[in-house]
Amino acid sequence: MRSCRVVALALVVLLGGCAQESGNGAAPRVREEVPHGYVEGAEEMPEPQFRLVLADGETGTVHVLDLLTEQTTAVADVEDVRGVTGDGRFAYLTTGADGLRVIDSGAWAVDHGDHLHYLTAARDLGAVTGQPPYDAAADTATSAVRAGDGRITLFDRARMEKGELVETGAIEDAAAALPYRGHLLVAEGGAIRVEGGADVGACMDAAGTAVTRRGVIFGCADGALLVTEKGGAFEGVKIRYPRKTPAGDRATAFRHRSGSSTLAAKAGESGTWVLDVAARTWKLLKTGPVVAVNAVGEDAPVLSLTEDGVLHAHDPASGKETASTKLLAEPATGAPDIQVDTGRAYINDPAGKAVYEIDYNDDLRRARTFKPGFTPTYMTETGR
C-alpha cells in the first residue's frame, strides 16, 4: 500500500484550489469551476451524438461512425491494435506497438440538471506507454488507466477534454482503481479502499468494475462488492454468488447500458451472469459459452452472442429466452462485441466487414447494416 501515497498528492495537484476536505478523512472531493464537458470550440447539438469508434486490426486505421448521419471519418492510424474500450467519450485502444492510444470521439453529453447538452469535437490525444492488456475508468475529474503489470496511471480529465494527456499520479501493483465522485477507490491487498481513507470491504482477487446509479461494483472471488457513497462516507456491501458456483464461472468483466443497474457478465462455460444491483442478486442464464454480452437495463433484455453467430435476448428476471436471430454470416471470429444505448444495440462483424444495428425492443430486428469499407475488428460506442 505504500505506493498509493503518491495518489493523495496527485489528486491535490489535480484539483488545485477547488478541493474541500470531507469530514471522515477521505480524499478531497471535486468542486468544478467550469461545466464538466466544456471544450472551447466544441459545437453544441440538439440531440445525442451517438458514435461508434471502429478500429481495423489489420491496417490499424481508426474511424468514427456517426450514427445520425451514417458518415464515417478517419481519425488515426494505430499500429498493431489489439482491443478497444471506452468510457462514454474517450476510446482507449490497446496496441502492441506504443501502449495505449487515446482517441476523443467527439461525442459526449453534459448534464445540466434539468436538461442535457450534447457536444461534438474529435481528436487523437496520443499514446500512454505500458504493458497490455489495459482497462480504463473515469469520473469528471480523473481518468485511471490500468496496465497489465498492475500499474495504474492517473490523468487529469479536464486536460484530456482539452486535448492533452497529463499524468497526475500512479499506483503500483493494484488490482483495480475506479475514480468515483471525486474520490479514488483502489482494490489492493484483498480489500477496496478509499484512497486517503479507510477500507470499505473485503474483495479478494478483484477483477471487473462497473459504475451504476446505485453505486459502483467491484468483481470479487466470492461475488461482487457494491460500494455506495453518501455525504462523503463510503460503505461496502457484498453480493455473494449462489452456493456451489465454480471458480471458473466467476464474473471478471461487467457490461451494461450507461446508468443502468442491471449488469451482464460471462460465466465461463456455463452461460451469462445477470447481476441485479437494486435487488442485490445474481442469476445465471444457461446460454452456454458466449463471445459477447451486454445488459440493456431493468426489465429489458440481456443480450448475448454465441459462437455460432446467433444473437440471443433473455428476460433478466425469469431467465427465459425471448428472441434470437442469426446475425453473423460465419461463426464468430475476431473480436465481435455488443454495445447498447437507450434504443439500439450494435454488433460488429469482422468477418462480414459490417456493423449491425439491432432494435432490441422489437424481437432483435435488424434496423440498419453499416458497411464501413474496412474490417471493424474492434468497436466501442460513445455519446452515451
ABEGO torsion letter per residue (X at the ends): XAAAAAAAAAAAAAAEAABBBBAAGBBBBBBBABBBGBBBGBBBBABBBBBBBBBBAAAGBBBBBBAAAGBBBBABBBBGBAEBBBAGABBBBBBAAAEBBBBBAGBBBBBAGABBBBBBBBBBAEBBBEBOBBBBBBBAABBBBBBAAGBBBBBBAAAAAAGBBBBAEBBBGBABBBBBGGBBBBBBGGBBBBBGBBBAEBBBGBBEBBBBAAEBBBBBAAEBBBBBBBGGBBBBBBBBBBBGBBAAABBABBBBBBGBABBBBBBEAAEBBBBBAAAGBBBBBBAEBBABBBBAEBGBBBBBBBAAGBBBBBBAAAGBBABBBBABABBBBEBBBBBBBAABBBBBBAAAGBBBBBBAABGGBBABBBBAGBBBABBBBBGX
